[in-house]
Amino acid sequence: MQFDRKDYSNDTLLHLYRHLLKPRLIEEKMLILLRQGKVSKWFSGIGQEAISVGSTLALEPDEYILPLHRNLGVFTGRDIPLGRLFAQWQGKTTGFTKGRDRSFHFGTNEHHIVGMISHLGPQLAVAGGIALADLLDEKPRVTVTYSGDGGASEGDFHEALNVAAVWQLPVIFIIENNGYGLSTPSNEQFRFRYFVDKGPAYGMEAVQVDGNNILEVYDTVKRLAEDLRQNPRPILLEALTFRMRGHEEASGTKYVPQELFTEWAAKDPVENYEKWLLAEGVLDEEARMRFRETIKREIEEGLKEADAAPVPTPDAARELADMYAVVEPSASSLEPRADGSGAATGEASAEVKEKDSQSNENIGSKLDALSSKTEKRYIDAISDGLRQSMEQFPELVLMGQDIAEYGGVFKITDGFVAQFGKGRVRNTPLCESAIVGAGLGLSIRGKKAMVEMQFADFVTCGFNQIINNLAKSHYRWGQNADVVIRMPTGAGSAAGPFHSQSNEAWFTHTPGLKVVFPSNPHDAKGLLCAALADPNPVLFFEHKLLYRSLSGPVPDAYYTTPIGQAALAREGHEMSIVTYGAGVHWALALADELGLDCDILDLRTLLPWDEQAVRRTVEKTGRLILLHEDTLMGGLGGEIGAWVAENCFRSLDAPIMRVASLDTAVPFAPTLEQDFLPRQRLRAAVEKMRSY
């Protein structure tokens, strides 16, 4: 192996050596501990250390790195205290995830590292979001992210590279090409020889390095990073290497031809660099031993610290609380009226009182502004809330297909580019997963993101990012995902199976998310503003049929409607109909037609749903109908019904009834669609409940 020191000093060469040696010695120790049962699982990077170490040391300390299984050198290269790192691997309280996740499945903003999730590919898009934040802030920074050759087969790889190329994001995508994805060889993964062949197809430069040569990796990444800070753009960097152990220790290496181990053992990155330093006189035998002894002592001290750390003590309240970032109270929030309109009450909310107790004049001016209302359509209320939130939060970035000059397919963002510019109102490629992932990346750099799904049905293409990245990030390592995903939803317009689904229940089963579904213009604006102010990921459902068919009075000023609070749309005593979205209007119309003396409770928020409001109405009327447009099986009505049966059984005077759409896909023909929807079945349920 040939090393070119160029003009690097002896100190730099030894600095690289110490950091190259450290992960190797840690791994050798961990393999012993694994056999002793003191570490649960291990993904070895032996033979690949030069990639992690060289690329990490080539960056500035405040530049983010997104590593994978075999990138221990990233963590040691950023000088993470070994005691805490080992505690992470042991599932101890002092680890970065408090025992909630293992190995490198964690992040640390202090060290500017965002760890992996098991799905591998999604982190590439998160890197793009971090780089986008730096670009918008005009910070000359680079982001580095890694993929194995196997993981590069995932769709997330394509989406992330495509978005980065279109937006010219300063990301170095490092492909660790070790020839295998677990046991599957490269010739069964892809039909090309080298990944550098893919770069031009994405419109980006592609560079190849010897991934076992620490100097070549370091010098290449350093040179590229310096260039990208001044001329932002993505680069694909292929590092040729080999994995000397199994994908993880339990899988072994029997599937790999022995001659490959012989060939690559001769290219060992640590041994070859060490021999070269000795031959060049940069390192002598005494210094070599001193480096090793120093690192081994550090390892033993770290293990003692980790061994002494406590194991997590179960605490359900703490676990539940840590699913979400704390929401700061809004000084502009309004309290909903009992009639469910959500209009301002005659006095300021508690948050306003607390914040402005020193200034009655200020309170008065806010209330005056909030009392000024305009009749707005549902769609215009959403647009108004989005625009005012852009004014309220300069760090908010909007992303979605056709949302810029075109204004979105529903024209909600029409005129936004002229007011806020294309930096903050961004057309996206058809890459839902990458755009959702970019939202998390923006959050990591302290920004807010709104992602518009053109139709709620298309969210399936970004499902993994939402469920496994956004929803779990705060619980795992304390990083909130400040992302709102707007979801035009619902049937009734003869749009067929792929533009009409009510898919909110997919997300109400996922802790870490919030799910909001307003039924009227006032709540549409107030809840959207609240969602965008909230630091947690929010799925915001907007019924398409209400966009232009429903109007109501909406305050002109910025305000928020509390997430998690239901509102009574109608009061009565005969029975309770608990519903949301279009169901509120179906229930109101039927109540008027039948002269029904009933409570109609608009949930407004589906996760978390308002248990106490449901309890109050059930205890009041004793009869409960649960209505939603979503299909019956697995719908939210079943969950609420089960909760009522468990908690309010003594208050019930009749069986709980559920009314929902048929358990089929949404049909296209209007006659079939109307039969699919639950509206006509609601009448039968009400009459049955009345006669019970």
C-alpha positions as CSV (number, residue, x, y, z in Angstrom):
1,M,0.0,0.0,0.0
2,Q,1.4,3.4,-1.0
3,F,1.0,6.4,1.3
4,D,1.5,10.0,0.1
5,R,2.1,12.3,3.1
6,K,2.1,15.4,0.9
7,D,2.9,18.3,3.2
8,Y,1.3,16.9,6.3
9,S,3.3,17.3,9.5
10,N,4.5,14.4,11.7
11,D,2.0,15.6,14.3
12,T,-0.9,15.3,11.8
13,L,0.3,11.8,10.8
14,L,0.5,10.7,14.4
15,H,-2.8,12.2,15.2
16,L,-4.3,10.1,12.4
17,Y,-2.5,7.0,13.7
18,R,-3.8,7.4,17.3
19,H,-7.4,7.8,16.0
20,L,-7.0,4.9,13.6
21,L,-5.7,2.6,16.4
22,K,-8.3,3.5,18.9
23,P,-11.4,1.9,17.3
24,R,-9.4,-1.2,16.5
25,L,-8.3,-1.7,20.1
26,I,-11.9,-1.0,21.3
27,E,-13.3,-3.6,18.9
28,E,-10.8,-6.2,20.1
29,K,-11.9,-5.6,23.6
30,M,-15.6,-5.6,22.7
31,L,-15.3,-9.0,20.9
32,I,-14.1,-10.4,24.2
33,L,-16.9,-8.9,26.1
34,L,-19.4,-10.1,23.6
35,R,-18.3,-13.7,24.2
36,Q,-18.6,-13.0,27.9
37,G,-22.2,-11.8,27.5
38,K,-21.4,-8.2,28.6
39,V,-22.3,-6.7,25.2
40,S,-25.5,-7.9,23.5
41,K,-24.5,-7.5,19.8
42,W,-21.6,-6.2,17.8
43,F,-21.2,-5.0,14.2
44,S,-17.5,-5.1,13.4
45,G,-15.7,-2.5,11.5
46,I,-12.4,-4.2,11.6
47,G,-10.7,-3.6,8.2
48,Q,-12.8,-0.5,7.5
49,E,-11.6,2.0,10.1
50,A,-9.7,4.3,7.8
51,I,-12.9,5.5,6.2
52,S,-14.6,6.6,9.4
53,V,-11.5,8.0,11.0
54,G,-10.1,9.8,7.9
55,S,-13.4,11.4,7.0
56,T,-14.2,12.5,10.5
57,L,-10.9,14.1,11.2
58,A,-11.1,15.9,7.8
59,L,-14.2,17.9,9.0
60,E,-14.7,20.8,11.3
61,P,-16.1,19.9,14.7
62,D,-19.5,21.6,14.1
63,E,-20.2,19.7,10.9
64,Y,-22.6,16.9,11.2
65,I,-21.8,13.2,10.5
66,L,-24.4,10.5,10.1
67,P,-22.7,7.1,10.6
68,L,-23.8,3.5,10.4
69,H,-23.0,0.1,12.0
70,R,-19.3,0.0,11.2
71,N,-18.3,3.6,11.9
72,L,-16.9,3.5,15.4
73,G,-14.1,5.7,14.3
74,V,-16.7,8.6,13.9
75,F,-17.6,8.4,17.6
76,T,-14.0,8.1,18.8
77,G,-12.9,10.7,16.2
78,R,-15.2,13.2,17.9
79,D,-13.7,12.2,21.3
80,I,-16.9,11.0,22.8
81,P,-16.1,9.9,26.4
82,L,-15.7,6.1,26.4
83,G,-17.5,5.6,29.7
84,R,-20.6,7.0,28.2
85,L,-20.1,5.3,24.9
86,F,-19.7,1.9,26.6
87,A,-22.7,2.6,28.8
88,Q,-24.7,3.1,25.6
89,W,-23.7,-0.3,24.3
90,Q,-24.6,-1.9,27.7
91,G,-28.0,-0.3,27.8
92,K,-27.2,1.7,30.9
93,T,-28.9,4.9,32.1
94,T,-25.9,7.0,31.4
95,G,-25.9,6.0,27.7
96,F,-27.1,8.4,25.1
97,T,-30.5,6.7,24.8
98,K,-31.0,5.9,28.6
99,G,-31.1,2.2,27.7
100,R,-33.8,2.7,25.0
101,D,-31.7,1.8,22.0
102,R,-28.4,0.1,21.4
103,S,-25.1,0.3,19.6
104,F,-24.9,3.3,17.3
105,H,-28.6,4.0,17.3
106,F,-28.2,7.4,18.9
107,G,-27.3,10.9,18.2
108,T,-25.5,13.6,20.1
109,N,-25.8,17.3,19.1
110,E,-22.9,18.1,21.4
111,H,-20.6,16.1,19.1
112,H,-22.6,16.8,15.9
113,I,-23.4,13.1,15.2
114,V,-26.7,11.7,14.2
115,G,-26.8,8.0,14.6
116,M,-28.5,5.4,12.5
117,I,-31.8,3.6,12.6
118,S,-31.9,0.0,11.5
119,H,-33.4,0.9,8.1
120,L,-30.1,2.3,7.0
121,G,-31.2,4.4,4.0
122,P,-33.3,7.1,5.7
123,Q,-30.4,8.9,7.3
124,L,-29.1,10.0,3.9
125,A,-32.1,12.3,3.6
126,V,-31.7,13.6,7.1
127,A,-28.1,14.6,6.1
128,G,-29.7,16.6,3.2
129,G,-32.0,18.4,5.6
130,I,-29.0,19.4,7.8
131,A,-27.1,20.6,4.8
132,L,-30.2,22.6,3.6
133,A,-30.4,24.4,6.9
134,D,-26.7,25.4,6.6
135,L,-27.3,26.5,3.1
136,L,-30.3,28.7,4.1
137,D,-28.3,30.2,7.0
138,E,-25.4,30.8,4.6
139,K,-23.1,28.8,6.9
140,P,-20.1,27.3,5.0
141,R,-20.5,23.8,6.3
142,V,-20.4,20.3,4.9
143,T,-22.4,17.2,6.1
144,V,-21.1,13.7,5.7
145,T,-23.3,10.6,5.6
146,Y,-22.5,6.9,5.0
147,S,-24.1,4.0,3.2
148,G,-23.0,0.5,2.7
149,D,-23.1,-1.0,-0.8
150,G,-26.1,-3.1,0.3
151,G,-28.0,-0.2,1.7
152,A,-27.5,1.8,-1.5
153,S,-30.1,-0.5,-3.1
154,E,-32.8,1.1,-1.0
155,G,-35.1,3.7,-2.5
156,D,-34.0,6.2,0.2
157,F,-30.5,6.2,-1.4
158,H,-31.9,7.3,-4.8
159,E,-34.3,9.9,-3.2
160,A,-31.6,11.4,-1.0
161,L,-29.1,11.8,-3.8
162,N,-31.7,13.1,-6.2
163,V,-32.9,15.8,-3.8
164,A,-29.4,16.7,-2.9
165,A,-28.4,17.1,-6.5
166,V,-31.5,19.2,-7.4
167,W,-31.0,21.5,-4.4
168,Q,-27.2,21.5,-4.6
169,L,-26.8,20.5,-1.0
170,P,-23.2,20.3,0.4
171,V,-23.3,16.6,1.4
172,I,-20.6,14.1,0.9
173,F,-22.3,10.7,0.4
174,I,-19.7,8.1,1.4
175,I,-20.4,4.6,0.1
176,E,-18.4,2.0,2.0
177,N,-18.2,-0.6,-0.8
178,N,-17.1,-3.8,1.0
179,G,-18.6,-6.2,-1.5
180,Y,-21.4,-7.6,0.7
181,G,-24.7,-6.7,2.1
182,L,-24.8,-9.1,5.0
183,S,-24.3,-12.3,3.0
184,T,-25.4,-11.1,-0.4
185,P,-22.5,-10.3,-2.7
186,S,-22.4,-7.2,-4.9
187,N,-23.2,-9.0,-8.1
188,E,-26.6,-10.0,-6.6
189,Q,-27.2,-6.4,-5.4
190,F,-26.5,-4.3,-8.5
191,R,-25.5,-4.6,-12.1
192,F,-22.5,-2.2,-12.2
193,R,-19.0,-2.5,-11.0
194,Y,-18.4,0.7,-9.1
195,F,-20.6,3.3,-7.5
196,V,-18.8,6.2,-9.1
197,D,-20.7,5.2,-12.2
198,K,-23.9,6.4,-10.6
199,G,-22.8,9.9,-9.8
200,P,-23.2,11.4,-13.3
201,A,-26.7,9.9,-13.5
202,Y,-27.7,12.1,-10.5
203,G,-25.9,15.1,-11.9
204,M,-23.1,15.0,-9.2
205,E,-19.4,14.4,-9.1
206,A,-18.2,11.0,-8.1
207,V,-14.8,10.2,-6.6
208,Q,-13.3,6.8,-5.7
209,V,-10.7,6.2,-2.9
210,D,-8.9,3.3,-1.4
211,G,-10.9,3.0,1.7
212,N,-8.1,1.2,3.6
213,N,-5.6,4.1,3.0
214,I,-6.1,6.6,5.9
215,L,-4.1,9.3,4.2
216,E,-6.0,9.0,0.9
217,V,-9.3,9.1,2.7
218,Y,-8.3,12.0,4.9
219,D,-6.8,14.1,2.2
220,T,-9.7,13.5,-0.3
221,V,-12.4,14.4,2.2
222,K,-10.5,17.4,3.5
223,R,-10.0,18.7,-0.1
224,L,-13.6,18.1,-1.0
225,A,-15.0,19.6,2.1
226,E,-13.0,22.8,1.7
227,D,-14.3,23.1,-1.9
228,L,-17.9,22.4,-0.9
229,R,-18.0,25.0,1.8
230,Q,-17.3,27.6,-0.9
231,N,-19.2,25.9,-3.8
232,P,-22.1,24.0,-2.3
233,R,-23.1,20.8,-4.1
234,P,-23.3,17.0,-3.3
235,I,-20.5,14.5,-4.0
236,L,-20.6,10.8,-4.1
237,L,-17.4,9.3,-2.6
238,E,-16.9,5.6,-3.0
239,A,-14.5,4.0,-0.6
240,L,-13.3,0.5,-1.6
241,T,-12.8,-1.7,1.4
242,F,-13.6,-5.1,2.9
243,R,-15.4,-6.4,6.0
244,M,-13.1,-8.8,7.8
245,R,-15.8,-10.2,10.1
246,G,-19.5,-11.0,9.7
247,H,-22.2,-8.5,9.2
248,E,-22.7,-9.0,12.9
249,E,-20.9,-11.5,14.9
250,A,-23.7,-14.1,15.0
251,S,-23.8,-14.3,11.2
252,G,-20.2,-15.5,10.8
253,T,-18.3,-15.4,7.5
254,K,-18.7,-18.9,6.0
255,Y,-20.4,-17.4,2.9
256,V,-17.2,-15.4,2.0
257,P,-14.5,-17.1,-0.1
258,Q,-11.3,-17.6,2.0
259,E,-9.1,-16.1,-0.7
260,L,-10.8,-12.7,-0.2
261,F,-9.8,-12.7,3.5
262,T,-6.2,-13.5,2.5
263,E,-6.2,-10.7,-0.1
264,W,-7.6,-8.0,2.1
265,A,-5.7,-9.0,5.2
266,A,-2.7,-7.8,3.4
267,K,-4.4,-4.4,3.0
268,D,-5.2,-4.0,6.7
269,P,-5.5,-0.2,7.3
270,V,-4.0,-0.2,10.8
271,E,-1.1,-2.5,10.2
272,N,-0.1,-1.0,6.9
273,Y,-0.2,2.6,8.1
274,E,1.7,1.6,11.3
275,K,4.4,-0.1,9.2
276,W,4.7,2.9,7.0
277,L,5.1,5.3,9.9
278,L,7.8,3.1,11.4
279,A,9.6,2.9,8.1
280,E,9.4,6.7,7.6
281,G,10.8,7.3,11.1
282,V,7.6,9.2,12.1
283,L,6.9,6.4,14.7
284,D,9.3,4.3,16.7
285,E,8.6,1.1,18.7
286,E,8.6,2.8,22.0
287,A,6.0,5.4,20.8
288,R,4.0,2.6,19.2
289,M,3.7,0.7,22.5
290,R,3.0,3.9,24.4
291,F,0.0,4.7,22.1
292,R,-1.4,1.3,22.6
293,E,-1.0,1.3,26.4
294,T,-2.5,4.7,26.7
295,I,-5.6,3.7,24.7
296,K,-6.0,0.4,26.5
297,R,-5.9,2.3,29.8
298,E,-8.6,4.6,28.5
299,I,-10.7,1.6,27.5
300,E,-10.4,0.0,30.9
301,E,-11.3,3.2,32.7
302,G,-14.3,3.7,30.4
303,L,-15.4,0.1,31.1
304,K,-15.1,0.6,34.8
305,E,-17.3,3.7,34.5
306,A,-19.8,2.0,32.4
307,D,-19.9,-1.1,34.6
308,A,-20.6,1.1,37.6
309,A,-23.4,3.0,35.9
310,P,-27.0,2.0,36.9
311,V,-29.3,0.0,34.7
312,P,-32.5,1.8,33.8
313,T,-35.3,1.7,36.5
314,P,-38.7,1.3,34.9
315,D,-40.8,4.4,35.3
316,A,-43.9,4.5,33.0
317,A,-44.6,8.2,33.6
318,R,-41.0,9.1,32.6
319,E,-41.1,6.9,29.5
320,L,-44.4,8.3,28.4
321,A,-43.3,11.9,29.0
322,D,-40.1,11.4,27.0
323,M,-42.0,10.5,23.8
324,Y,-42.6,14.2,23.2
325,A,-40.7,17.4,23.5
326,V,-42.1,19.9,25.9
327,V,-44.5,22.4,24.2
328,E,-44.0,26.0,25.3
329,P,-47.3,27.7,26.0
330,S,-48.4,30.1,23.3
331,A,-49.3,33.7,24.4
332,S,-51.8,33.9,21.5
333,S,-53.8,30.8,22.2
334,L,-57.6,31.0,22.4
335,E,-59.9,28.9,24.5
336,P,-62.7,27.2,22.7
337,R,-66.3,28.1,23.5
338,A,-68.6,25.4,24.8
339,D,-70.5,25.5,21.4
340,G,-67.4,24.2,19.7
341,S,-66.8,27.3,17.5
342,G,-63.5,27.9,19.2
343,A,-64.1,31.7,19.1
344,A,-62.3,33.9,21.7
345,T,-63.8,34.1,25.1
346,G,-64.5,37.4,26.8
347,E,-61.1,37.4,28.5
348,A,-57.5,36.5,27.7
349,S,-56.3,32.9,28.0
350,A,-54.3,31.9,31.0
351,E,-51.1,32.1,28.9
352,V,-51.9,35.6,27.8
353,K,-52.6,36.6,31.4
354,E,-49.4,35.2,32.7
355,K,-47.2,36.7,29.9
356,D,-48.8,40.1,29.8
357,S,-49.8,40.7,33.5
358,Q,-47.6,43.7,33.4
359,S,-49.3,45.2,30.4
360,N,-53.1,45.5,30.4
361,E,-52.9,47.6,27.3
362,N,-51.0,44.9,25.5
363,I,-53.7,42.3,26.5
364,G,-56.4,44.6,25.2
365,S,-54.7,45.2,21.9
366,K,-54.4,41.4,21.4
367,L,-58.0,40.8,22.2
368,D,-59.1,43.6,19.9
369,A,-57.1,42.0,17.1
370,L,-58.6,38.5,17.9
371,S,-62.1,39.9,18.0
372,S,-61.7,41.1,14.4
373,K,-63.0,38.3,12.2
374,T,-63.5,37.6,8.5
375,E,-65.7,35.0,6.9
376,K,-63.3,32.5,5.4
377,R,-63.5,29.2,3.6
378,Y,-61.9,26.2,5.2
379,I,-59.1,26.3,2.6
380,D,-58.4,30.0,3.1
381,A,-58.2,29.6,6.8
382,I,-55.5,27.0,6.3
383,S,-53.6,29.3,3.9
384,D,-54.0,32.2,6.4
385,G,-52.6,30.1,9.3
386,L,-49.7,28.9,7.2
387,R,-48.8,32.4,6.0
388,Q,-49.0,33.9,9.5
389,S,-46.9,31.1,10.9
390,M,-44.3,31.8,8.2
391,E,-44.3,35.4,9.6
392,Q,-44.2,34.2,13.2
393,F,-41.4,31.7,12.6
394,P,-38.6,32.9,10.3
395,E,-37.0,29.5,10.7
396,L,-40.0,27.7,9.1
397,V,-39.4,26.1,5.7
398,L,-42.2,24.8,3.5
399,M,-41.6,21.8,1.2
400,G,-43.9,20.0,-1.2
401,Q,-44.6,19.1,-4.8
402,D,-45.7,22.1,-6.8
403,I,-46.1,24.4,-3.8
404,A,-43.9,27.2,-5.1
405,E,-45.0,29.3,-8.1
406,Y,-47.9,27.0,-8.8
407,G,-49.2,27.4,-5.3
408,G,-49.9,23.6,-4.7
409,V,-52.6,21.6,-6.4
410,F,-55.2,23.2,-4.0
411,K,-53.6,26.7,-4.3
412,I,-53.0,26.9,-0.5
413,T,-49.5,28.4,-1.0
414,D,-50.4,30.6,-3.9
415,G,-48.4,33.8,-3.6
416,F,-46.1,32.5,-0.9
417,V,-43.0,32.6,-3.1
418,A,-43.4,36.3,-3.7
419,Q,-43.7,37.0,0.0
420,F,-41.2,34.5,1.4
421,G,-38.9,33.5,-1.4
422,K,-38.0,30.1,-2.9
423,G,-35.5,29.3,-0.2
424,R,-38.4,28.9,2.3
425,V,-41.1,27.8,-0.1
426,R,-39.5,24.8,-1.9
427,N,-40.8,22.7,-4.8
428,T,-39.6,19.1,-4.2
429,P,-39.0,16.2,-6.5
430,L,-41.3,13.3,-6.2
431,C,-39.4,12.0,-3.2
432,E,-41.7,11.9,-0.2
433,S,-39.3,9.9,2.0
434,A,-36.4,12.1,1.3
435,I,-38.4,15.3,2.0
436,V,-39.8,14.0,5.3
437,G,-36.2,13.0,6.3
438,A,-35.0,16.4,5.3
439,G,-37.6,17.9,7.7
440,L,-35.9,16.0,10.6
441,G,-32.5,17.3,9.3
442,L,-33.8,20.9,9.4
443,S,-35.0,20.3,13.0
444,I,-31.5,19.1,14.0
445,R,-30.2,22.5,13.0
446,G,-33.0,24.3,14.9
447,K,-35.4,25.0,12.1
448,K,-39.1,24.1,11.5
449,A,-40.4,22.2,8.5
450,M,-43.8,21.8,6.9
451,V,-44.2,19.0,4.3
452,E,-47.2,19.0,2.1
453,M,-48.4,15.6,0.9
454,Q,-50.2,16.4,-2.4
455,F,-52.7,13.8,-1.2
456,A,-52.8,12.0,2.1
457,D,-52.7,8.7,0.2
458,F,-49.1,9.5,-1.0
459,V,-47.8,9.5,2.6
460,T,-47.1,5.7,2.2
461,C,-44.0,6.7,0.3
462,G,-42.7,8.5,3.4
463,F,-44.1,6.1,6.0
464,N,-40.8,4.8,7.3
465,Q,-39.4,8.3,7.9
466,I,-42.5,9.3,9.9
467,I,-43.0,6.1,11.9
468,N,-39.4,5.2,12.6
469,N,-37.5,8.4,12.4
470,L,-39.7,11.4,13.3
471,A,-41.8,9.6,15.9
472,K,-39.0,8.0,17.8
473,S,-36.3,10.6,17.6
474,H,-37.1,12.5,20.8
475,Y,-37.6,9.3,22.9
476,R,-34.4,7.8,21.6
477,W,-31.9,10.6,22.0
478,G,-33.8,13.8,22.9
479,Q,-33.9,15.3,19.4
480,N,-37.3,16.7,18.6
481,A,-38.6,16.5,15.0
482,D,-40.2,19.9,14.5
483,V,-42.1,18.8,11.4
484,V,-45.7,19.2,10.3
485,I,-47.0,17.0,7.5
486,R,-50.2,18.4,5.9
487,M,-52.5,15.7,4.6
488,P,-55.3,16.5,2.2
489,T,-57.6,13.6,2.9
490,G,-61.1,12.1,2.5
491,A,-63.6,10.8,0.0
492,G,-66.7,12.3,-1.6
493,S,-65.3,13.7,-4.8
494,A,-65.2,10.5,-6.9
495,A,-61.4,10.4,-6.9
496,G,-61.0,6.7,-6.5
497,P,-58.9,4.4,-4.3
498,F,-55.7,6.4,-4.4
499,H,-56.9,10.0,-3.7
500,S,-59.6,9.4,-1.2
501,Q,-58.4,7.4,1.7
502,S,-58.9,8.3,5.3
503,N,-55.7,7.0,6.7
504,E,-55.4,8.8,10.0
505,A,-55.6,5.6,12.0
506,W,-52.2,4.5,10.6
507,F,-50.6,7.2,12.7
508,T,-52.8,7.2,15.8
509,H,-51.1,3.9,16.7
510,T,-47.7,5.5,16.7
511,P,-46.4,7.1,20.0
512,G,-44.3,10.2,19.4
513,L,-46.7,11.6,16.7
514,K,-49.5,14.0,17.1
515,V,-52.5,13.7,14.8
516,V,-54.9,16.6,14.2
517,F,-58.1,16.7,12.1
518,P,-60.0,20.0,12.2
519,S,-63.7,20.2,11.1
520,N,-64.2,23.9,10.6
521,P,-62.3,27.0,9.3
522,H,-61.7,28.4,12.8
523,D,-60.1,25.3,14.1
524,A,-58.3,24.7,10.8
525,K,-56.4,27.9,11.2
526,G,-55.9,27.7,15.0
527,L,-54.8,24.1,15.0
528,L,-52.5,24.5,12.1
529,C,-50.8,27.5,13.8
530,A,-50.6,25.3,17.0
531,A,-49.1,22.4,15.0
532,L,-46.5,24.6,13.5
533,A,-45.6,26.1,16.9
534,D,-45.4,22.6,18.4
535,P,-41.8,21.2,18.4
536,N,-43.2,17.6,17.9
537,P,-44.1,15.9,14.6
538,V,-47.7,16.6,13.7
539,L,-49.8,14.9,11.0
540,F,-52.4,17.6,10.0
541,F,-55.4,16.2,8.1
542,E,-57.5,18.5,6.0
543,H,-60.7,17.2,4.4
544,K,-60.6,18.0,0.8
545,L,-64.4,18.2,0.5
546,L,-64.5,20.9,3.1
547,Y,-61.9,23.1,1.4
548,R,-64.3,25.2,-0.7
549,S,-67.7,24.0,0.6
550,L,-67.4,25.3,4.2
551,S,-67.0,28.8,5.5
552,G,-67.1,30.4,8.9
553,P,-65.8,33.4,11.0
554,V,-62.1,33.3,11.5
555,P,-60.0,35.8,13.6
556,D,-57.7,37.8,11.3
557,A,-54.9,37.8,13.8
558,Y,-52.5,34.9,14.5
559,Y,-53.8,32.5,17.1
560,T,-53.5,28.9,18.2
561,T,-56.2,26.4,19.2
562,P,-55.0,23.9,21.8
563,I,-53.9,20.5,20.5
564,G,-55.4,17.7,22.5
565,Q,-58.7,19.4,23.4
566,A,-62.0,18.3,22.0
567,A,-64.9,20.8,21.5
568,L,-68.7,20.4,21.6
569,A,-70.2,21.3,18.3
570,R,-73.7,20.7,19.7
571,E,-75.1,20.1,23.2
572,G,-78.0,17.8,24.2
573,H,-79.0,15.0,26.5
574,E,-80.4,12.2,24.4
575,M,-77.2,10.6,23.3
576,S,-73.5,11.4,22.4
577,I,-72.0,11.3,18.9
578,V,-68.2,11.5,19.1
579,T,-66.7,12.2,15.7
580,Y,-64.3,14.4,13.8
581,G,-63.7,15.9,10.3
582,A,-66.6,15.5,7.9
583,G,-68.4,13.4,10.5
584,V,-69.1,16.5,12.5
585,H,-71.2,17.9,9.6
586,W,-73.0,14.7,8.9
587,A,-74.0,14.5,12.6
588,L,-75.1,18.1,12.7
589,A,-77.2,17.8,9.6
590,L,-78.9,14.6,10.9
591,A,-79.5,16.1,14.3
592,D,-81.2,19.1,12.6
593,E,-83.3,16.8,10.4
594,L,-84.4,14.5,13.2
595,G,-84.7,17.1,16.0
596,L,-82.1,15.1,17.9
597,D,-81.3,16.4,21.4
598,C,-77.6,15.2,21.4
599,D,-74.1,16.0,22.3
600,I,-71.9,16.1,19.2
601,L,-68.3,16.1,20.3
602,D,-65.7,17.1,17.8
603,L,-62.4,15.4,18.8
604,R,-60.3,17.8,16.7
605,T,-57.1,16.0,17.9
606,L,-56.9,12.2,17.4
607,L,-53.5,11.7,19.1
608,P,-53.6,12.5,21.9
609,W,-57.5,12.4,22.0
610,D,-59.4,14.1,24.8
611,E,-60.3,11.3,27.2
612,Q,-61.9,13.6,29.7
613,A,-64.2,15.3,27.2
614,V,-65.4,11.8,26.0
615,R,-65.9,10.8,29.7
616,R,-68.0,13.9,30.4
617,T,-70.3,13.4,27.5
618,V,-70.8,9.7,28.1
619,E,-71.5,10.3,31.8
620,K,-74.0,13.0,30.8
621,T,-76.0,11.1,28.2
622,G,-75.2,7.4,28.8
623,R,-75.4,6.6,25.1
624,L,-72.5,6.7,22.7
625,I,-72.2,6.6,18.9
626,L,-68.7,6.7,17.5
627,L,-68.6,8.0,13.9
628,H,-65.7,8.4,11.5
629,E,-65.1,8.3,7.7
630,D,-62.2,5.9,8.1
631,T,-63.0,2.2,7.6
632,L,-64.5,0.3,10.6
633,M,-61.8,-2.3,11.3
634,G,-58.9,-0.8,13.2
635,G,-60.4,2.7,13.1
636,L,-60.1,5.1,16.0
637,G,-63.7,4.4,17.0
638,G,-62.8,0.9,18.2
639,E,-60.0,2.3,20.4
640,I,-62.3,4.9,22.0
641,G,-65.1,2.4,22.4
642,A,-62.8,0.0,24.2
643,W,-61.6,2.9,26.5
644,V,-65.2,3.9,27.3
645,A,-66.1,0.3,28.1
646,E,-63.2,0.0,30.5
647,N,-63.6,3.4,32.1
648,C,-67.3,4.5,31.8
649,F,-69.1,1.2,31.8
650,R,-71.4,2.2,34.8
651,S,-72.5,5.3,32.9
652,L,-73.7,3.4,29.8
653,D,-77.4,2.9,29.3
654,A,-77.0,1.2,25.9
655,P,-74.3,-0.7,23.9
656,I,-71.6,1.5,22.2
657,M,-72.2,1.8,18.5
658,R,-69.6,2.4,15.8
659,V,-70.5,3.9,12.4
660,A,-67.8,4.0,9.8
661,S,-67.0,3.4,6.1
662,L,-67.1,-0.1,4.6
663,D,-64.1,-2.2,5.0
664,T,-63.1,-1.9,1.3
665,A,-60.9,0.4,-0.7
666,V,-62.6,3.7,-1.7
667,P,-64.5,3.1,-4.9
668,F,-64.6,5.5,-7.8
669,A,-68.2,5.6,-9.1
670,P,-70.2,8.1,-7.1
671,T,-73.0,5.6,-6.3
672,L,-70.5,3.1,-4.9
673,E,-68.6,5.8,-3.1
674,Q,-71.8,7.1,-1.3
675,D,-72.6,3.5,-0.3
676,F,-69.0,3.2,1.0
677,L,-69.3,6.3,3.2
678,P,-71.0,6.0,6.6
679,R,-73.4,8.9,6.3
680,Q,-76.5,6.9,5.4
681,R,-75.7,4.3,8.1
682,L,-75.5,7.0,10.8
683,R,-79.3,7.5,10.6
684,A,-79.9,3.8,11.2
685,A,-77.6,3.8,14.2
686,V,-79.2,6.9,15.7
687,E,-82.7,5.4,15.3
688,K,-81.6,2.2,16.9
689,M,-79.9,4.0,19.7
690,R,-83.1,6.0,20.3
691,S,-85.3,2.9,20.5
692,Y,-82.9,1.0,22.8
